[in-house]
């Protein structure tokens, strides 16, 4: 029997990443992206899903398996519990007064509300992507996750706005290849500080306000290597693992399923590393975005 380590852990290797952006998705993949956005009630497809979509047949199979759970009230409530746990952990990380510093730079309340709205949307979506990635990571590693619960899956989410300051529309991002000058330098600092080969969607969305992102990163960076930060990430990891185990669908996404979907052995090894990297980083991303939001109280 395979022993699976559910603790917060990063893959040893740096896997190649070949994300399929939303604008490039066609046919069944485009439809799956739209269904995911609708089910999660989010205006963007996370890079975790875009990276998995390189292995399109597996990605579509995973979505078919998990879609009933993702669209359910159960999934929304478990995701909200992770978001609340992140907020509850902020006292130990001592958010600073980012709002005051931005006002001193000339930001008005309308701009601050736009930033808050973006952060609220990210905080709505990231815990959902976290549970999704956790289920795929450990199912692919051989864990038996979830059980079919048609009653839970049939309970729909409540409607309404996903964030109080959100006005709708797409989540606008400044891609790395568009960044110039100070923003390009800042992106390099963020990648180095997080030990990642790319800039997450969250920071690219905040880069619409480059001074705000720079101020936020300056405050956040010293907290990344603290015991309180690691403890909170581990707390969120535990909640995501528990949710994955209790999914209201049987998560049949093991290696045999991947092979049946056309994933060869070399791709399977690569796929495991890709999903492990994203699953590992998402707890930190949730903490980071929550910290920035708390600093704009």
N, C-alpha and C positions, 0 to 999 in steps of 0.2 A: 504494500500500500504506500502510495506517495505521501510524504509528509509535507504539508504546505505551511509556509511561514506567512501568517496574516499580519505581522507587525509592519510598521512603517519602514519601507525599504526601497532603495533605489536600485535599478539594474546595474550590474557591473559594467556593462558595455554601453557605448553611445550609439544607438541604432540609427540607421538612415531614416530620414523623415521625408515623405513625399506626399504632403497633404493635397487633397483635391478641393480647391476653394469652391465656394457656392456658385460663382459665376461660370465655372468650368463643368459643373455637374450637368449631366444630360440623362434623359430617359428615366429608368427606374431609380437611379441614384438621386436625380433632381427631385423626384416624387418623395423619396425617403427623407431627404433633407427637409422638404416642406412639411411632411408629416411629423417629423421630430420637432420642428419649431412650433407647430400647432399644439402638439401634445404637451410640451414643456412650457408653452406660453412664453417663448423667448424670441427676440428679433435677430438672433445669430446662431449659426451652427458652430459649436466649439471646435477648436483645432484638434481635440482628441478624436472627434468623429471624422473630421477631414483627413486625419492621418490614417485612421482605420479604413477609410473609403478607398485608399490605394489598393487594398485587398477587397475589391468591390463585392464579389460573391459572398465572402465571409461577412462583410459589413451588412449587406442586405439580409443575410440569414440572422445575424445578431439582432438587427432591428425588428425583424418579424417576430423573433422570440420575445423580446423585451417590450415591444410597443404597448401591449395591453396593460402592463404594469406601469409604464411611464405615464400613460394617460390617466391613471387612476388617482383618486383622492389619497389613497394610501401612500403613493410615491410622493405626492406633493407634501403630505404631512411629514414624512420621514426627511425629506429635503429641508423643509422648514425647521425641523428639529436640529439639523446640523448647522443651519444658519444662526439659530438662537444660541447654540453652544458656542459658536465663534464670537458672537456679541458678548455673551456672558464671560468669556475669557479675556476681554479687552482690558479690564482693570489692571491685570498683571503686566500688560504691555504698555500701559500709560500713554494713550493717544495724546498727541500735542494739539495745539490750537492752529491748525492749518488754515482755517477760515480767516483768522485775524491776519495771518501773514499774506494771504491772497488779497484781502481788502487793502492792506498797506501797499500792495503792488498795483492797485487800481481796479480790482475785480468788483463788480456790482452783484447785488443779490440775484439778479436774473441769471448771471453766469454761474454763480455758486449753485443755484437750484438746478441748472442744466448738468453740472458735474454730479450733484447728489443723485439726480435721476439716473444718470449713466451707472453710477455705483450701485444704486438700488436694483437696477436690472441685472447687473453682473452678480450681485449677491442673491438674486432670485434664481439665476441659472446655474451658477457654479456648483452648488451642492447637488443639483440634479445630475450634472455631468460627472460629479464625483461618485455618486452611487452607481451610475451607468458604467463608468470605467472600472469600478471595484468589482462589479458583477462579471464583466468580461475578463478582467485580469485573472481572477481566481477560478472562474469556470474553465478558462483555457488552460490553467495549471492543473486541473483535475478535481477541483472541489465540487461537491454536490450542493448546489445552492437553490433555494426556493422550492416551492410546491404550488401546484395549480390550485388557485383559489378564485373561482369565477365570480363569487360574490364581491370580493375585494376589488377585482378588476372592473366589475360593472358599476362601481361607485364613482361617478364622474367628479372631476374637480369643480370647485366653485368658479363662476365666471367673474368678470370684473377686471379692473386695472391691476397690472402686475407690480407697479411701483407708483407712489404718490406723485412723483415729479416727472414721470415719463409721459411724453407727448405722442409716442408711437413712431412708426417708421423704422428704417434700418439702423443698425448700430454702426455709426461711421468710425472708421479706423484709419490711422496714418500708417501705412505699410512701411516695412523697413527700407524698401527700395525707394521710397519717397522721402525719407528723412534726410535732412541736410544739417550741416553745422552742428550747433549745440545739441539738437535732438539726436543726431546720429551718434554723437559721443555719449549721450545719456542712454540710448538703447544699448550701446556696448557695455556701459557700466551695469545696467540692469541684468544683462545676460551673464556678465562675469559674477555679479553678486549672487545671482540665483543658480549659477553653475548650469545654465541651459544654453543650447545652441540656437535658440530662437527667442523672439519677444512674444509673450502671450498676448492674446486678443485684448485682454483687459488694459494693459499698458498702452497698446496701440489706440484703444478707444479714448483713453484719458489724454493721449498726446494731441488731441484737438486743442487742448489747453496746455501747451508745453511748459509754461512756467509753473502751472499747478502740478504737473507730473514731476517736474524737477524738485519742487519743494516737498512733495509727498515722499519721493524716493529718499531725499536727504534725511527726512525724519524716520523713515521705515528701516533703512539699511542697517543702522547700528543694532536694531532689535532682532535681526535674523539669526544671530549666533548666540542666543540667550537660552537659558533653561526654560523660561516661561514660554518662549516661542515654540520650542521643541515639545514641551508638555502639551500645549494646546493642539499642535498638529497631531500628536499621538491620540489625544482625546477624539478628535474628528475622525481619525483613521478607525478607531474602535466603533464609532457610530456608523460609519459607512460599511464596515465589514458586517456588523450586525444586520443592517438593512439588506445587504446582499444575501445573507443567509436566510432572511425571512421574506424574500420577494414573493409576491402572490402569483408567480409563474415559475415553473421548473426551468432553471437556466441551463439548457442543454447546449452548451457552447464549448465542449471539450475538444481535445485534439482530433478525435475521430470525426467529429462534426466538421471541423475545419478542413480535414483531408477530404471529406465527402463533398465539400464545397469547392474543391479544386486547389486548396493550399498545399504546395509541395513542402517537403521537409525543411529546405532552406528558408522558405518564406515563413514557415511555422515558427522557427527559432527567432526570426526577425520580428514577426508579429508579437511574440511574447515580450520581447524587449521594448517594442514600441508602446504597447499598452501598459507595461510596467512603469515606464518613464512617466507617462501622463497620469496614471493613477497616483504615483508617488508625488508629483508636483502639485496636484490639485488641492491637497490639504493646505499647503503653503499659500497657494493662490487665494484660497478662501480667507485665510487669516490676513493676508496682505490687503486685500480689497476691503475687508471689514475694518481693518485698522485705519485705512485712509478715510473711509466713510465716518468712523467715529471721530476722526480729527476734524471733520466738517460739521460737527453738531451745531 
